[in-house]
Amino acid sequence: MKPPAFLPLVLLALAGSAYADEAASKPRSSPVPGSKEVRLCDNKTAVKVSNETPRTAAEGQKIADALMAQWKAKNPNKDWVAGEVAAHQVVPPEDNSKVVGSGQSSTYGAVTQQDVQVWDNESYKFAVYGSEVFHSGEELGSEIAVSCDMCHPRAANTHPETYPKFQPQLGRVALLRDMINWCIEHPVRGKVLAPDDPKMRALEAYILAQRKGVALDYGKR
Amino acid sequence: MNDNNIPHIKSAETRYLEEREALFRGLQRLDRRGFFRVSGGATAAAIAAGVGFPFHSFLPINVAYADASGGSQGFTFAYISDSHLYARKTNERFVRQLLRAVDDVNSLDPQPDFVLYGGDLAQLGRKEELDLGAQILKALKAPVRMMVGEHDWYFDMGRHWNALFGPETYSFDHKGVHFVVLMSVQEKDFWTARGLSPAERMHTVAGLDNALQSAFEVGTPQREWLKKDLERVPASTPLIVFSHSPLYKLYRPWNFWTDDAEDVQAILQRFDRVTVLHGHTHQVLTNRIGNIQFHGMLSTAWPWPYAPQGLPALTVQMNRPNPFNPADGLGDGSATVHPDGLVDKLYNLWNRNPTQVKANYLSSGGKSDIPAAPKLASY
């Protein structure tokens, strides 16, 4: 399981750089009396920092912490990934750390550890969002408080590897999303999702993630 | 000219012969039905003579069993389980499905001696859910024996369930068999430290694959009660135990599991014949550990898939439910208790042929009376 550690990291980096930019524009030797505002990347969360503040790493950390504390208070659902993963295990994506250092696949040359972390975090976060939808009758728009996990704990028996396959009941070849929509409409009794609906995309991500490592076997009954 | 070629004109003789044939066919049916009605009172005598009548079929089959050493007379009881009712206005589908099971059981002729309700009457343990369930179960003609499930318990820790149905742990004797009903879904306190509200606690337990909850167990106080309850019961008395969770360890992530299963099994070990019926797993599930035979029960709400690991070798899976076929994989059922105290378990799958798992299948270690294999097993 991976904690969503990248978000505070990014915020810290931004807060740090904002402070540094301000500092660079002033001569270090003679701070102007008064204070300045340091803002987070959302351009709303801000703290006042006295110009007298010593420009040390420790002080920078304090400013970043103050910003994060404010942001967290405004975003109580910030730990939704950790919360969802604690309740419902989601299979993590392929570990790509073995390609770190190999060239040409990244915009800037060799693949870095950070590239790999971003890929993993983003892929995982999307599957985790799918888990949240999968386990919530409310998110699925069920009129009868039914969610996918009632028949498919941990996405068991969803067999995404068997699609596409012809479904006579649908009168056509069904993709995984067609079966998801069938279930949403009938057992769940909700409204069908558009194929590019973020919830549909996330549901597919979660179901496929849980079946990681199983060989594709389209058409299988 | 042959009468058959002119369907609307038949000779008096033909009409007479047809009517006579119809009358005799009717009499035959009437006879058989009437016989079964009468045999309701005489089931004991009939079974003692070595003839058992399975439910859901009018064809008698002969089963010769050894004399009851424990003194049981042989009888049947029905079961309904895992209805997961919401309030009626929230979800009327689960309500209709429970009503269907009640209809099934009420139409059994002869009536079972009693009906076991296998737990999880409610979905979120609310008063209106339990009240609705209690009201529906009142329509059953046979007496009802209640068992509690985790969905009934973790909103108010059993308060309303107890008010409606009495204590969750009890025992009784019926026709020479000692019955024990356990509350096997005790969880260690995972909610206080997390500061969960009763609704949040219930919601956590209600998710089968929710890892925040702890494992089910019978617990020390109840095991002590069980030891005491069984003290006075001789080992030759057939024992039937009802528990909501399977009293063995199958698959922990879905709580197809009882954490102190070995301790409970040890208490049951000295008895010659023990059968455990459990709910929670919503599927045909069969196991045997030593002298103990285990059977699952079907749900009336939704089916569960088979766990990815830990399936007992003796389980012959039911066909995987077809999502295009509403209520597939659901049902109710009954148990025929033979004079020797062992149980033939019938799974009355609503959309499929009923499946019977016989005591002899388990006693023989899966060598005889093998149930039909599924045509579509799990992926």
Interface residues (C-beta under 8 A of the other chain):
Chain A: A86 A87 H88 Q89 H135 I144 A145 V146 D149 M150 C151 H152 P153 R154 A156 N157 H159 T162 Q167 Q169 M179 W182 C183 H186 P187 R189 K220 R221
Chain B: Y86 T90 N91 E92 R93 Q123 T204 G207 L208 D209 N210 A211 L212 P253 W254 A301 W302 P303 W304 P305 A307 P308 R320 P321 P323 F324 P326 L376 S378 Y379
